[in-house]
């Protein structure tokens, strides 16, 4: 039976509920000095605010080595009543100290499999997805290495692979590597940040692979393409790909949390949901938030 692997254990897809399919409770990176998401009370308050807005689940895409605080996630889930899904995987090389990457050697796929099946460190928390990242309009050697390892871990476990697309670009290169060269089924790949490069031709071509298309980070004012997101979602729905869509908030810095004065996780339900309903109807938006994440992250675990 297919289940979603949460930090409190495996659940049926329909139990997930209204889901923020891409966000971060905790995250640290040398690329974001002084802006770390690393405050436990603030994380709990943000989840409580999301729950009050009608949210029931959050998929945290923070991967290995970026301060995901896996051991704290079960307590947060119990305290707030929000299902949490944790990630393994690696981000771009720029988000790590060179020595930390060098220490991983050629055992990336082993690390990913262990975190998916045995647990993350001594936390007892098992990851429910593999997060990797591409580059701007291309894939460097690090991206190819991590994606190849993610594909190996997928074949060993069945886990979905979620991909950070840099400024929304490189989707077809990612699919060529994961689905073409590495044999990952399209429906096991989730492409993130497509709202940042909403080329309608590329979006349709990506959708044809059967992958999931995630529109996330909608409240970042510096992304001038955000206002086009409803238009892009409507075009995909009209082309017959409405059943491949996901929505997420992608909060990555402390100041973006709603409890710190930013839009945060509740923005997805408070503002994005009604705006998208104007474009494609409330019924489809409800499915995108409540049904699609369960299908995207549910796995017949090996």
C-alpha positions as CSV (number, residue, x, y, z in Angstrom):
1,X,0.0,0.0,0.0
2,X,1.3,3.5,-0.9
3,X,2.0,5.7,2.1
4,X,3.4,9.2,2.8
5,X,6.4,8.9,5.1
6,X,5.9,11.6,7.7
7,X,8.2,12.3,10.7
8,X,5.7,10.5,12.9
9,X,5.4,7.5,10.6
10,X,3.7,6.4,7.4
11,X,0.2,7.6,6.7
12,X,-2.3,7.0,3.9
13,X,-2.3,9.7,1.2
14,X,-5.8,10.9,2.0
15,X,-4.8,11.6,5.6
16,X,-2.4,14.3,4.5
17,X,-5.0,17.0,4.1
18,X,-4.5,20.6,2.9
19,X,-0.7,20.6,2.2
20,X,2.0,23.1,1.6
21,X,4.0,20.9,-0.8
22,X,7.2,22.9,-0.6
23,X,8.4,24.9,2.4
24,X,11.0,25.2,5.1
25,X,10.7,25.3,8.9
26,X,14.5,25.2,9.4
27,X,17.3,26.1,7.0
28,X,20.9,27.4,7.2
29,X,23.2,28.3,4.3
30,X,26.4,30.3,3.9
31,X,24.5,32.0,1.0
32,X,22.1,33.5,3.5
33,X,24.2,34.7,6.4
34,X,22.3,36.1,9.3
35,X,18.9,35.0,7.8
36,X,18.8,31.5,9.2
37,X,15.6,29.6,9.9
38,X,16.8,28.1,13.2
39,X,14.4,29.3,15.9
40,X,12.4,26.4,17.3
41,X,9.6,28.6,19.0
42,X,9.2,30.6,15.8
43,X,8.9,27.4,13.8
44,X,6.2,26.2,16.1
45,X,4.4,29.5,15.9
46,X,4.5,29.4,12.1
47,X,3.0,25.9,12.0
48,X,0.3,27.0,14.5
49,X,-0.5,30.0,12.2
50,X,-0.7,27.7,9.2
51,X,-2.9,25.3,11.0
52,X,-5.2,28.1,12.0
53,X,-5.5,29.1,8.3
54,X,-6.7,25.6,7.5
55,X,-3.4,23.9,6.8
56,X,-2.8,20.2,7.7
57,X,0.6,19.3,6.3
58,X,3.9,20.7,5.3
59,X,6.6,19.1,3.2
60,X,10.0,20.5,4.3
61,X,12.5,20.4,1.4
62,X,15.5,21.2,3.6
63,X,18.1,18.5,2.7
64,X,21.2,17.1,4.3
65,X,23.6,19.5,5.9
66,X,21.4,22.6,5.9
67,X,20.1,22.7,9.4
68,X,16.8,20.7,8.9
69,X,16.7,19.9,12.7
70,X,15.1,16.5,12.0
71,X,15.1,15.5,15.7
72,X,12.8,18.5,16.5
73,X,10.2,17.8,13.8
74,X,8.2,15.0,15.6
75,X,7.6,17.2,18.6
76,X,6.5,20.1,16.4
77,X,4.2,17.8,14.5
78,X,2.6,16.5,17.7
79,X,2.3,20.0,19.3
80,X,0.7,21.6,16.3
81,X,-1.3,18.8,14.7
82,X,0.4,19.4,11.4
83,X,1.8,16.4,9.4
84,X,5.5,17.0,8.5
85,X,7.5,15.3,5.8
86,X,11.3,15.6,5.9
87,X,13.8,15.5,3.1
88,X,17.2,13.9,2.4
89,X,19.3,14.9,-0.6
90,X,21.7,17.7,-1.4
91,X,21.3,21.3,-2.6
92,X,23.7,23.2,-4.9
93,X,27.4,23.0,-3.9
94,X,27.3,26.7,-3.0
95,X,25.2,26.0,0.1
96,X,27.9,23.8,1.7
97,X,31.5,24.2,2.9
98,X,33.7,22.3,0.5
99,X,35.1,20.0,3.2
100,X,31.6,18.8,4.1
101,X,30.9,17.8,0.5
102,X,34.3,16.2,0.1
103,X,33.7,14.0,3.1
104,X,30.7,12.4,1.5
105,X,32.8,10.8,-1.2
106,X,31.0,8.4,-3.5
107,X,28.4,7.3,-0.9
108,X,25.6,9.8,-1.7
109,X,23.1,7.2,-2.7
110,X,23.9,5.1,0.4
111,X,23.3,8.2,2.5
112,X,20.0,9.0,0.9
113,X,18.8,5.4,1.2
114,X,19.8,5.2,4.8
115,X,18.0,8.4,5.7
116,X,14.9,7.2,3.8
117,X,14.8,3.8,5.4
118,X,16.7,3.8,8.7
119,X,16.5,7.4,9.8
120,X,18.4,10.7,9.9
121,X,21.3,10.4,12.3
122,X,20.1,9.3,15.7
123,X,16.8,11.2,15.4
124,X,14.7,8.2,14.4
125,X,13.1,10.4,11.8
126,X,12.9,8.9,8.3
127,X,12.9,11.1,5.2
128,X,10.0,11.0,2.8
129,X,11.6,12.5,-0.3
130,X,14.9,13.3,-1.9
131,X,15.7,17.0,-2.6
132,X,18.3,17.9,-5.3
133,X,19.0,21.1,-7.3
134,X,19.8,22.2,-10.8
135,X,21.7,25.3,-12.0
136,X,20.7,28.3,-14.0
137,X,19.7,26.9,-17.4
138,X,21.9,23.8,-17.0
139,X,23.4,21.1,-14.8
140,X,27.0,21.3,-13.4
141,X,29.0,18.3,-12.3
142,X,27.7,18.6,-8.7
143,X,24.1,18.6,-9.9
144,X,24.6,15.6,-12.2
145,X,26.4,13.7,-9.3
146,X,23.6,14.4,-6.8
147,X,20.8,13.7,-9.3
148,X,22.4,10.4,-10.3
149,X,22.7,9.4,-6.7
150,X,19.0,10.5,-6.1
151,X,17.9,8.3,-9.0
152,X,19.8,5.3,-7.5
153,X,18.2,6.0,-4.2
154,X,14.8,6.2,-5.9
155,X,15.2,2.8,-7.5
156,X,16.2,1.3,-4.2
157,X,13.3,2.8,-2.2
158,X,10.6,4.2,-4.5
159,X,11.1,7.7,-3.0
160,X,10.0,10.8,-5.0
161,X,12.7,13.2,-6.1
162,X,12.0,17.0,-5.6
163,X,14.1,19.3,-7.7
164,X,15.0,23.0,-7.0
165,X,15.1,24.6,-10.4
166,X,17.3,27.7,-10.3
167,X,15.0,30.6,-11.0
168,X,12.7,28.1,-12.6
169,X,15.1,27.1,-15.4
170,X,16.6,23.9,-16.7
171,X,13.5,21.7,-16.3
172,X,14.0,19.8,-19.5
173,X,17.7,19.1,-18.7
174,X,16.6,17.7,-15.4
175,X,14.0,15.4,-17.0
176,X,16.5,14.3,-19.6
177,X,18.9,13.2,-16.8
178,X,16.4,11.8,-14.3
179,X,13.8,10.2,-16.5
180,X,15.8,9.7,-19.7
181,X,19.3,8.6,-18.6
182,X,18.5,7.3,-15.1
183,X,15.1,5.7,-15.7
184,X,13.1,7.5,-13.0
185,X,9.3,7.4,-13.8
186,X,8.0,10.9,-14.6
187,X,5.4,10.7,-11.8
188,X,8.2,10.3,-9.2
189,X,9.8,13.7,-10.1
190,X,8.6,17.0,-8.7
191,X,9.9,20.2,-10.4
192,X,10.0,23.2,-8.1
193,X,9.9,27.0,-8.7
194,X,8.2,26.8,-12.1
195,X,6.4,30.1,-11.3
196,X,9.8,31.8,-11.7
197,X,10.2,31.0,-15.4
198,X,6.7,30.4,-16.7
199,X,7.5,29.6,-20.3
200,X,4.3,28.0,-21.5
201,X,6.0,25.7,-24.1
202,X,8.5,24.4,-21.5
203,X,5.8,23.9,-19.0
204,X,3.8,21.8,-21.4
205,X,6.8,19.8,-22.4
206,X,7.7,19.1,-18.8
207,X,4.1,18.1,-18.1
208,X,4.1,15.6,-20.9
209,X,6.7,13.6,-19.0
210,X,4.1,12.9,-16.3
211,X,6.1,14.8,-13.6
212,X,4.6,17.0,-11.0
213,X,4.8,20.8,-11.5
214,X,5.3,22.8,-8.4
215,X,4.4,26.5,-8.2
216,X,6.0,27.7,-5.0
217,X,7.5,30.8,-3.4
218,X,4.6,33.0,-4.6
219,X,5.1,35.8,-2.1
220,X,8.6,36.9,-3.0
221,X,8.3,40.4,-4.3
222,X,11.6,40.2,-6.2
223,X,10.2,37.6,-8.6
224,X,8.5,39.7,-11.2
225,X,6.9,36.7,-12.9
226,X,4.8,35.8,-9.8
227,X,1.8,37.7,-11.1
228,X,1.7,35.4,-14.1
229,X,1.4,32.2,-12.0
230,X,-2.4,32.0,-12.2
231,X,-2.2,32.4,-16.0
232,X,0.4,29.6,-16.2
233,X,-1.7,27.3,-14.0
234,X,-4.8,28.0,-16.1
235,X,-3.0,27.2,-19.3
236,X,-1.8,23.9,-18.0
237,X,-5.2,23.0,-16.7
238,X,-6.8,23.9,-20.1
239,X,-4.2,21.7,-21.8
240,X,-5.2,18.7,-19.7
241,X,-2.5,18.8,-17.1
242,X,-4.5,20.1,-14.1
243,X,-3.9,16.8,-12.3
244,X,-0.1,17.3,-12.2
245,X,0.1,20.5,-10.1
246,X,1.3,21.3,-6.6
247,X,1.5,24.5,-4.5
248,X,4.0,25.6,-1.9
249,X,5.2,28.6,0.0
250,X,9.0,28.0,0.1
251,X,9.9,30.2,3.2
252,X,13.7,30.3,3.3
253,X,14.7,33.2,5.5
254,X,13.5,34.2,9.0
255,X,12.1,37.6,8.0
256,X,9.7,35.8,5.6
257,X,7.8,34.0,8.3
258,X,4.4,35.3,9.1
259,X,5.2,35.4,12.8
260,X,8.1,37.7,12.0
261,X,6.1,40.1,9.8
262,X,6.4,38.3,6.5
263,X,3.8,36.4,4.4
264,X,4.9,32.9,5.6
265,X,3.1,29.7,5.3
266,X,-0.4,31.1,5.8
267,X,-0.1,33.3,2.7
268,X,-0.5,30.2,0.6
269,X,-4.1,29.7,1.9
270,X,-4.9,33.3,2.8
271,X,-4.0,34.9,-0.6
272,X,-2.8,32.4,-3.2
273,X,-5.7,30.0,-2.8
274,X,-8.5,32.6,-3.5
275,X,-6.5,34.2,-6.3
276,X,-6.0,30.9,-8.1
277,X,-9.6,30.0,-7.6
278,X,-10.5,33.1,-9.7
279,X,-8.4,31.7,-12.5
280,X,-9.2,28.0,-12.5
281,X,-12.0,27.5,-10.0
282,X,-12.1,26.5,-6.4
283,X,-12.6,22.8,-7.1
284,X,-9.3,22.4,-8.9
285,X,-7.5,24.5,-6.3
286,X,-8.9,22.3,-3.6
287,X,-7.6,19.2,-5.4
288,X,-4.2,20.8,-5.9
289,X,-3.9,21.5,-2.1
290,X,-5.7,18.4,-0.7
291,X,-5.4,15.5,-3.1
292,X,-2.3,16.1,-5.3
293,X,0.3,16.2,-2.5
294,X,-0.9,12.8,-1.2
295,X,-0.4,11.3,-4.7
296,X,2.9,13.1,-5.3
297,X,4.5,12.0,-2.1
298,X,2.9,8.6,-1.5
299,X,5.2,5.7,-2.2
300,X,4.9,1.9,-2.2
301,X,8.1,1.8,-0.1
302,X,10.7,-0.9,-0.9
